[in-house]
Amino acid sequence: MSEDCQARSGAVVQDKTAFMVRREHRLLSLIFILALFGVWELIVRLGLVSPLFLPAPSAILITGYKMALSGEIFRHIGASLWRIFWGFSCAAVIGTLVGILLGFFSVAESIGNPIIASTYPIPKIAILPLLILWLGIGEYSKIAVIGLGVFFPMVINVYTGVRNADPVLIKAAVSLGSSRRRIILKVILPSALPMIFAGLKLGIGIALLLVVAAEMIAADAGIGFMILTSADLMQTTKLMFGISILSMLGLIFSWLIDRLERLCIPWKE
């Protein structure tokens, strides 16, 4: 009887938690995207919308193919990726270290939290003219504005992850004689990893936004520069292709961060 009760209770628990299992519907996503592009193409083909205002997906692909043959698109993508890489990577490392300091040391928290709270709401693109004045109109000012945009989400997420670490594990590590450095590496950081990756996902989106804005203000190459010049010349298909490239980069970066998260946090699955 006891075994039957245990089996029934286990089945009930399994039924109740079955709805929490996340399944990937890749085929459904692909069908929906293809249907969306098909409707878009049909609307333009039927003349319901002027191609000047909304070019067809086929026209956008043809424009992208021509830009790839000429090598123009690779020059713009390369310039943007170079700026994103340095701005994002530097800010991610520095933001993680600052977030750990703020979360682990009370003195750093007392000094740093008011500074973070007062500077985070400032639109980072509004600081770009000042950065250009300080660092020049070259690459450093663009990398700096991207870094500032990524820095704050990283600090806030890492700080939250550190503060929400299990106090029981920390006390156990202290009682076993672990040093502060060992506690940070073995207890604090693993507990904060989900929030660190949440900060990375937020940061990469902000980096894409800021690189486009920075390139629209002061650049001679990059996706943002291409979009701005295309808009000025009313080259709508070229403009839409630039937007499509940004969308693809966002998907690729998100996929890469998700894969890295699964490797670093296997227990989250």
N, C-alpha and C positions, 0 to 999 in steps of 0.2 A: 504493500500500500504506500509506504513512504517513497519507494522508487517511482511509483506511478504519479504521486503528487509532485515530486521533484521534476519529472519529465513534463507534466502539464504546466507547471509554473514556468519552466524554461521555455516551453513553446509560447506561452502567453507573453513573456518578456520579449522573445524574439519577434513576435507579431507586432508588439507595440513599438519596437525600435526599428522595424523594417523600413518605415517611411523616412527614417533619418539617413538611410544609405543614399549617397549621391551617385547617380549613374550618368555616364557621359553619352549624350545622344549626338554623336558626330555626324551621322548620316542625315539626321533631321536638320541639323544646323546647316549642312551643305545644301540640302534641298531648299531650305528657306532662303539662303543667300542667292542661289541660282534663280529662284522664282522672283526675288526682289529685283535682280538685275534684268530679268526678262520683262517684267512689267515696266521698268524704267526705259528699256530699249523700245518697247512697244509704244509708250507714250510719246517719245520723241519721233519715232517713225510715222506715227499717225498725225503728226503736226499739232498735237495738243499743246506742246510747249516749244518755243523757238530754240533751236540748237545754240543760239548765241547765249541764252540764259541757262540752259541745261543741256549740254551735249550728251549724246548717246554713249553708253559704255564702249561700244565698238569704236567710235571715233576717238575716245580717250586712249584705248589700247593702241590704236594706230599711231597716235601722236607719241605715246610712250615708246613704241617700237622705233620710230624715226629718231627720237632723242637718244635711244640706246645705241643705235647704229652710228650716230655722230659722236657719241661719247659725252654729250653735254650733261645728261642726267647723272652720270657717274661722278662728274666733277662736283655737282651740287650735293649729291648724297655724301660723297667723301668729305667735303668741307663740313657739313652738318654733323656727321658721325664723329669726326675728330673733335669738334667742340663739345659734343655731348659726352664723349668718353672721358675727357679730362675733367670737365665740370662735374659730371655725375660721380666718377670714381673718387675724386679728391673729397667731395662733399660727403659721400657715403662713409668713407673712412673716418674723417674728422668728426662728422656728426655722431657716428657710433661711439667713438672715444669720449666725446663730450657728454653724450647721453649716459654712458656708464658712470662717468665722474659725478654728474648731477644726481644720479639715482643712488649711488653708493656712499658718497661723502656729503654729510649735512652742511659743511661749510661751503662747498662748491654749489650745493643746491640753493642755499640762502643768497649767494652772490649771483648765480647764473639765471635762476628762474625769473626774477624781475627783468633782466636784460632780454631774455627770450620772449617774455610776454609783451614787452614794449616794442620790440623790433619785428616780430613775426608778422603782425598785420600790415606792415608797410608793403605795398606792391613792389615787387623786385624790379620790374621793368621801369618803374619811376626812378630807380637809383642808377639806371644805365647811363644817363648823361653825366652823372657825377663820376661813375667808374671810367667813362671815356676821358674825362678831364684828368683823372688820377693815373690811369694805366694806358691811355692812348686809344686811338680808334682801331687798333689791330685786334689780335685774337684774345689777348689777356682780358680785356673788358667783357667780351662775350662769354668767355669761360667763367669769369668771376660772377656774372649775373646768373648763369646756370647753376653754379655752385651754391650761391646764396639761396636760390629757390629750392634746391634739394636738401640743403643743410638743415633747415628748420623742421620739416617732417621727419627727418632721420632722428634728430635730437629728441623730439617730443615722443616718437614711438619707442625709441630705445629707453628713454627715461621711464616711460610707462611700463615697459616690459621688465625693467630692473626692479621698479617699486612693487610690481605685482608678483615677484618671485616668491615661491613658497617659503614662509619663515621657518617652518619646521625643518626643511632641508638645510637652511642656513644655520640654524641652531645646532643641528646634528653635526655639520661640518666644523663649526666652532668647537663643539665639545670634543671632537676627535683631534683637535689641535691643528687644524688646517690654517694656513696663513691667508691673509687678505687676497693676495695674488691668486692662490689656489682656489679660494672660494669664488672669486670672480670668474676664473676660467672653467671651473668644474660645476658650479652651481648657478651663478647669476646668468652667464652667457647662454647656456642651454635653455634656461627658463625664458630668456628674453628673445630667443631666436624667432618665434612667430611674429612678434611685434617688429623685429628688425626687418624681416622680409615684407611686412606690411608697409613699413617706411620706404623700402626699396621700390615697391610697386607704385606708391604715391609719388616718389621722387622721379621715377623715369617718365611718368606722365607730365609732371611739371617741367622736366628738362626739355621735352619735346615742345611744349608750349613756349618756353622762354627762348629756345634757340631760334624758333621761327620769328618771334617778336624782335629779338636782337638783330637777326639778319635783315629784317625789314627796315631797321633804323640805320645800321652802319655795317654794310658788307658788300662785297662784289661777287660773292659766290655763296651757295647754300640753298636749301629748299625754300626758306623764307624769302630770300632774295628773288628766286625764280617765281614764286607765287606773286610777289609784289609787282615785278616787271610784267608778268603776264596779265595781271589785272589792269595795269596802266595802258597796255597795248590791246586790251579787249581780246586776248587770246584765251578764251574760256576753256578750251580743251586742255591746253597746257597747264592752266591754273588747276583744273580738276585732277589732272594727273599728279601734280605736286601734292594736292590734298590726299590722293589715293596712296602716294608713297608714305606720307605721314601716318596714315591709317595702318599700312602694312608694317611700318617700323614699330608702331605701338603694339601690334599683335606679336611680332617677333620678340620684342623685349619682354613682353608679359609672359610669353611661352618660356623663354630662357630663365626668367626669374622663378617661374613655377617649377621648372625642372630642377633648378639649383635648390629650391626649397625642399623638394621631395628627397633630394640626396642628403641634405643637411638635417632634415627633420623627418626621418622615416617613421617615427612613432605617431606622427600626425595623421597618417592615412587611416 
